[in-house]
C-alpha cells in the first residue's frame, strides 16, 4: 500500500507550559547532530528559543515566565524532518494544546490537541472537510465539568448572601446585630476564598 509523504507540519496557536527545570532539561537535549539552539532573553522575563536545522530552517518558540512556570507559544510551518521531529517531541513532552496540521500533497490532516491529548482529527481536501475522530468525554471528565459548574453556582449563591448581609449591616443600628453580621460575613469570605482557589 502506498503511503503519502508528509510535506510539512504546521503548528497553529500552539501552547505548552513547563517549569524552569523542564525548560533547562529540554535545552540540554535540544542539540543533536542535526539541530542546534540559541536562547534570546527579552524584556520582562520573556525568552525566545530558536531551534535551527543544519540547512538553515528555524523555529522560534516564545516563552513568558509566570511565577515558576514558563508559558510557551508556537505558530510555525516546519519542513525539515529533523526539525519536525524535535518540535513534535517538545509539543508532546510538555502536553501541548493547539492545532497541528500534517500537510500532504493533496490533503491536510488537522489534529486538535488539548493538554497533549488528541481531541479531534479532520481531513481537509480541496472539496471539503471530513471529521475523522472526535473525543468523547469519559464519565470522570463529565463529573469534573459538573463539579466545576456546581462550584460556580455555589460561588454565585455565596456572593448573593454576602450582598444581603452587607445590606443588613448597613441598615442596622444595633451593635449586637452588626457583630453577628460581621461574624457571618467573615465565615462567608473564608468559604468564598476556598471555593475560588
Helices and strands as residue ranges (DSSP letters): E 8-19, H 20-30, E 35-41, G 43-45, E 46-53, E 58-66, E 69-78, H 81-93, E 97-103, E 108-114, E 117-125, E 128-134, H 139-171, H 175-196
